[in-house]
Amino acid sequence: MVIGTLQAAGYTVGGVFDDDPTKWGTEILGVPIIGAVQEITRTGLAQAVIAIGDNAVRQKLARQLNDLRWVSMVHPHAWVHPSVEIGAGSVIFAGAVVQPEAKIGEHVIINTGATVDHECIVADFSHIAPGAHLAGRVVIEEGVFVGMGSSVIQGCRVGAWSIIGAGAVVVRDLPAHVTAVGLPARVIREHNTRQEERYG
């Protein structure tokens, strides 16, 4: 999806890096898979984007490869108001809508058909999954995953590194480090450690 979005936005994609050696030397959408992720620093490529959906892994790689120039990109079939702030490395996919005065942090994913309404804040390393909807002035803290088809009503805050299950409806603030599901969304699990620590 990231390659397709880059191509649709007019970028030339020079290569893909993946730590799975069985993929080296193959292609995806006509783009060669060159080698392991750490090799990117020796290629001289001008710009990069992390094409990994897992928020914690994306954060880990961004920290390890902090000398790279991260490109943010918007699919030409997304609608993003000119007043929206988009951080480095973030991707807004086809069919997404991001309304005025929203702030999108670094390495955020606004996935296919998701909507982010006016004055929302979506912090670094968060992922708004396909078909998820944020009403106005919602605050999504760092590393949050908002599941497919879920909704967050106006003015709610979701704490850092929490997970909202698919189809859930968030009608009140949620704390950090929890998983919430259902309609209305209720906490079913607390995370003992931050997601990035759990994934090493």
Secondary structure as UniProt FT lines:
FT   HELIX           2..8
FT   TURN            9..10
FT   STRAND          16..17
FT   HELIX           21..23
FT   TURN            24..25
FT   STRAND          27..28
FT   TURN            29..30
FT   STRAND          31..35
FT   HELIX           37..42
FT   HELIX           55..64
FT   TURN            65..67
FT   STRAND          73..74
FT   TURN            76..77
FT   STRAND          79..80
FT   TURN            82..83
FT   STRAND          85..86
FT   TURN            88..89
FT   STRAND          91..92
FT   TURN            94..95
FT   STRAND          97..98
FT   TURN            100..101
FT   STRAND          103..104
FT   TURN            106..107
FT   STRAND          109..110
FT   TURN            112..113
FT   STRAND          115..116
FT   TURN            118..119
FT   STRAND          121..122
FT   TURN            124..125
FT   STRAND          127..128
FT   TURN            130..131
FT   STRAND          133..134
FT   TURN            136..137
FT   STRAND          139..140
FT   TURN            142..143
FT   STRAND          145..146
FT   TURN            148..149
FT   STRAND          151..152
FT   TURN            154..155
FT   STRAND          157..158
FT   TURN            160..161
FT   STRAND          163..164
FT   TURN            166..167
FT   STRAND          169..170
FT   STRAND          178..181
FT   TURN            182..185
FT   STRAND          186..190
FT   HELIX           195..198
//
